[in-house]
Amino acid sequence: MPAEPNYPMNKLIPSLALLVLGLPLGAAVEPVSLAADSPMPSLPASLQVDAVTDGKVMMVIDIDANGHPTDSLVLAFSEPRLAKVCTNSVGSWRFHPARVDGVAVPSQTEVTVNFAANGVVVTSNLADEMFLRTVRGSADVLTMRTCDTAHLDHAPARIHGGAPAYAAAALRAGVRGAVTVHFYIDENGAVRMPAVDSSAHPYLAQQAVAALSAWQFEPPTSGRKPVLVAAEEKFSFGAN
């Protein structure tokens, strides 16, 4: 019988707001930020030939405790060629990691890459609202990569993955409650960018994210074409 995990976990999971979990009261928090020497993408020459001199790409990025991007997704773009150059360049970016009481932690952040003929500006979106709501409220004409669930051919079907682990010791200690994980299902049915609200207990959040990260879905489709879709899953631990 495998040993029960210890709790609470020291490793924090990304969240949708400040991007760290279960902060102790009075904890000193430093948000993640992009290093100034990170190489920026440039406006493709093919766009300049087509007289396109500006544009915008909106992305969500997972960042490890060393400041290295571990995953990224383009959520919206004004031109597909701009989305491509951003996807190709984000792996070479470096971040100053988020810190809690001086300790670097994994994080998740949303960025907007603004292209202009005279340069590129990257801004971070850490608003209280969810990122997709901010994107949809933009006055810019953007192509959304995510498909609205109302337009899916059918609800995403899980084909692999189980429930989160839950240590008996945690239950005995009264560590219980519900955790909602926000995530994306990509065109291959893989779970991407799982994140939880910062109010979740660190141990429960880690178990929920670890379980859901191993899930696999049938590729979501709209009009029989694979699409990216935003989703959420609620896990309950112990009696409420």
C-alpha positions as CSV (number, residue, x, y, z in Angstrom):
1,M,0.0,0.0,0.0
2,P,1.6,3.3,-1.0
3,A,2.5,5.8,1.7
4,E,0.0,8.6,2.3
5,P,1.3,12.0,1.1
6,N,2.2,14.6,3.7
7,Y,0.3,17.9,4.0
8,P,0.2,20.8,3.6
9,M,2.4,20.7,0.5
10,N,5.2,23.2,0.2
11,K,4.9,23.4,-3.6
12,L,2.2,25.9,-4.5
13,I,0.0,25.5,-7.5
14,P,-0.8,28.4,-10.0
15,S,-4.1,30.2,-9.5
16,L,-6.2,32.5,-11.7
17,A,-5.6,35.6,-9.7
18,L,-2.2,36.1,-8.0
19,L,-1.1,32.7,-9.2
20,V,-0.1,31.2,-5.9
21,L,-2.1,29.2,-3.4
22,G,-3.0,29.2,0.2
23,L,-1.1,32.2,1.2
24,P,-0.4,32.5,5.0
25,L,-1.8,35.7,6.6
26,G,0.6,38.6,6.1
27,A,2.7,36.7,3.6
28,A,5.0,39.0,1.4
29,V,4.1,38.3,-2.2
30,E,6.1,39.3,-5.3
31,P,4.2,38.8,-8.6
32,V,5.9,37.2,-11.6
33,S,7.4,39.6,-14.1
34,L,9.1,39.3,-17.5
35,A,12.9,39.7,-17.5
36,A,13.9,42.8,-19.4
37,D,16.4,41.0,-21.5
38,S,14.0,38.4,-22.9
39,P,14.1,38.3,-26.7
40,M,11.0,39.8,-28.2
41,P,9.3,38.6,-31.3
42,S,9.3,41.0,-34.3
43,L,6.6,41.9,-36.8
44,P,7.0,39.4,-39.6
45,A,8.3,40.8,-42.9
46,S,5.4,39.1,-44.7
47,L,2.9,41.3,-42.7
48,Q,4.8,44.5,-43.5
49,V,4.7,43.5,-47.2
50,D,0.9,43.2,-46.8
51,A,0.8,46.7,-45.2
52,V,0.0,45.3,-41.7
53,T,1.9,47.4,-39.3
54,D,0.4,46.4,-35.9
55,G,-1.5,43.7,-34.1
56,K,-2.1,41.9,-30.8
57,V,-1.7,38.4,-29.4
58,M,-3.0,37.3,-26.0
59,M,-1.5,34.3,-24.2
60,V,-1.5,32.4,-21.0
61,I,1.8,31.1,-19.7
62,D,2.8,28.6,-17.0
63,I,6.1,29.5,-15.3
64,D,8.2,27.3,-13.0
65,A,10.0,28.4,-9.8
66,N,13.1,29.1,-11.9
67,G,11.4,31.5,-14.1
68,H,11.2,29.2,-17.2
69,P,8.0,28.9,-19.2
70,T,6.8,25.3,-19.1
71,D,3.7,25.7,-21.3
72,S,1.8,28.4,-23.2
73,L,-1.4,28.8,-25.1
74,V,-2.5,31.5,-27.5
75,L,-6.0,32.5,-26.6
76,A,-6.7,35.3,-29.1
77,F,-4.9,37.1,-31.9
78,S,-5.4,39.7,-34.5
79,E,-3.4,37.8,-37.2
80,P,-2.4,34.1,-37.2
81,R,1.2,34.9,-38.3
82,L,1.6,37.0,-35.1
83,A,0.3,34.1,-33.0
84,K,2.9,31.8,-34.6
85,V,5.9,34.1,-33.9
86,C,4.8,34.5,-30.3
87,T,4.5,30.7,-29.9
88,N,7.9,30.3,-31.3
89,S,9.5,32.9,-29.1
90,V,7.9,32.4,-25.7
91,G,10.2,29.4,-24.9
92,S,13.2,31.7,-24.9
93,W,11.6,34.2,-22.5
94,R,12.7,34.4,-18.9
95,F,10.7,35.6,-16.0
96,H,11.5,36.7,-12.5
97,P,9.4,34.1,-10.7
98,A,6.6,34.8,-8.2
99,R,7.8,34.7,-4.6
100,V,6.0,34.1,-1.3
101,D,8.0,35.3,1.7
102,G,11.1,35.3,-0.5
103,V,10.6,31.7,-1.8
104,A,10.2,31.3,-5.6
105,V,7.0,29.4,-6.5
106,P,5.4,28.2,-9.8
107,S,3.0,30.6,-11.3
108,Q,0.7,31.3,-14.2
109,T,0.3,34.7,-15.9
110,E,-1.5,36.2,-18.9
111,V,0.2,38.5,-21.3
112,T,-0.7,40.7,-24.1
113,V,1.9,41.1,-26.9
114,N,1.3,44.4,-28.8
115,F,3.0,44.7,-32.1
116,A,3.8,48.0,-33.9
117,A,6.0,49.0,-36.7
118,N,8.4,50.6,-34.2
119,G,8.6,47.7,-31.7
120,V,6.9,45.2,-29.4
121,V,5.4,45.8,-26.0
122,V,4.5,43.0,-23.6
123,T,2.0,43.7,-20.8
124,S,0.8,41.4,-18.0
125,N,-2.9,41.1,-17.3
126,L,-3.4,40.4,-13.6
127,A,-6.9,41.8,-13.3
128,D,-9.4,40.3,-10.9
129,E,-11.7,39.2,-13.7
130,M,-11.0,36.0,-15.6
131,F,-8.8,36.4,-18.6
132,L,-11.3,35.3,-21.2
133,R,-13.7,37.9,-20.0
134,T,-11.0,40.6,-20.4
135,V,-10.3,39.4,-23.9
136,R,-13.9,39.4,-25.0
137,G,-14.3,42.9,-23.6
138,S,-11.5,44.2,-25.8
139,A,-12.4,46.8,-28.4
140,D,-9.8,45.2,-30.8
141,V,-10.9,42.8,-33.5
142,L,-9.4,39.5,-32.3
143,T,-9.9,35.9,-33.3
144,M,-10.7,33.8,-30.3
145,R,-9.0,30.4,-30.3
146,T,-11.4,29.1,-27.6
147,C,-14.7,27.7,-28.7
148,D,-17.8,28.6,-26.7
149,T,-19.3,25.4,-25.2
150,A,-22.6,26.2,-26.8
151,H,-21.0,25.6,-30.2
152,L,-19.4,22.2,-29.4
153,D,-20.7,19.2,-31.2
154,H,-21.1,17.5,-27.8
155,A,-19.8,17.9,-24.3
156,P,-16.1,16.9,-23.8
157,A,-15.9,13.2,-22.8
158,R,-13.1,12.1,-20.4
159,I,-11.5,8.9,-21.7
160,H,-8.7,8.5,-19.1
161,G,-7.9,9.7,-15.6
162,G,-9.2,9.1,-12.1
163,A,-10.1,10.9,-8.9
164,P,-7.6,12.9,-6.8
165,A,-5.6,11.2,-4.0
166,Y,-6.8,12.1,-0.5
167,A,-4.7,11.2,2.5
168,A,-6.6,9.7,5.5
169,A,-4.5,11.9,7.7
170,A,-5.8,15.0,6.0
171,L,-9.4,14.0,6.6
172,R,-8.7,13.2,10.2
173,A,-7.1,16.7,10.6
174,G,-10.2,18.3,9.1
175,V,-8.6,19.3,5.8
176,R,-11.7,19.1,3.6
177,G,-13.7,21.1,1.1
178,A,-14.3,21.7,-2.6
179,V,-11.7,22.7,-5.2
180,T,-12.7,24.0,-8.6
181,V,-9.9,23.6,-11.3
182,H,-10.1,25.9,-14.3
183,F,-8.3,24.5,-17.4
184,Y,-8.3,24.2,-21.2
185,I,-8.8,21.1,-23.3
186,D,-6.8,21.4,-26.5
187,E,-7.5,20.1,-29.9
188,N,-5.9,16.8,-29.0
189,G,-8.0,16.3,-25.9
190,A,-5.1,17.1,-23.5
191,V,-5.5,19.1,-20.4
192,R,-3.6,22.5,-20.5
193,M,-3.0,25.2,-18.0
194,P,-4.9,23.9,-14.9
195,A,-5.3,26.5,-12.3
196,V,-7.3,27.0,-9.1
197,D,-8.5,30.0,-7.0
198,S,-6.1,31.3,-4.4
199,S,-8.6,30.5,-1.6
200,A,-8.2,26.7,-2.0
201,H,-6.3,24.8,0.6
202,P,-2.7,24.1,-0.8
203,Y,-2.9,20.3,-0.2
204,L,-6.4,19.9,-1.7
205,A,-5.5,22.1,-4.6
206,Q,-2.3,20.1,-5.4
207,Q,-4.2,16.8,-5.3
208,A,-6.9,18.2,-7.6
209,V,-4.5,19.7,-10.1
210,A,-2.3,16.6,-10.1
211,A,-5.3,14.3,-10.9
212,L,-6.8,16.5,-13.5
213,S,-3.4,17.0,-15.3
214,A,-3.4,13.3,-16.0
215,W,-6.9,13.3,-17.6
216,Q,-7.4,12.8,-21.3
217,F,-10.5,13.8,-23.2
218,E,-11.8,13.0,-26.6
219,P,-10.7,15.9,-28.8
220,P,-13.5,18.6,-28.5
221,T,-15.0,19.5,-31.9
222,S,-17.2,22.1,-33.4
223,G,-18.6,21.4,-36.8
224,R,-16.5,18.2,-36.6
225,K,-13.3,20.2,-36.5
226,P,-11.0,20.0,-33.4
227,V,-11.1,23.1,-31.2
228,L,-9.7,24.5,-28.0
229,V,-12.2,24.9,-25.1
230,A,-12.2,26.4,-21.6
231,A,-13.5,24.1,-18.9
232,E,-13.7,23.6,-15.2
233,E,-14.0,20.6,-12.8
234,K,-15.1,20.6,-9.2
235,F,-13.6,18.1,-6.7
236,S,-15.0,17.6,-3.2
237,F,-12.8,16.2,-0.4
238,G,-14.4,14.8,2.7
239,A,-17.9,15.4,4.0
240,N,-19.1,19.0,3.7
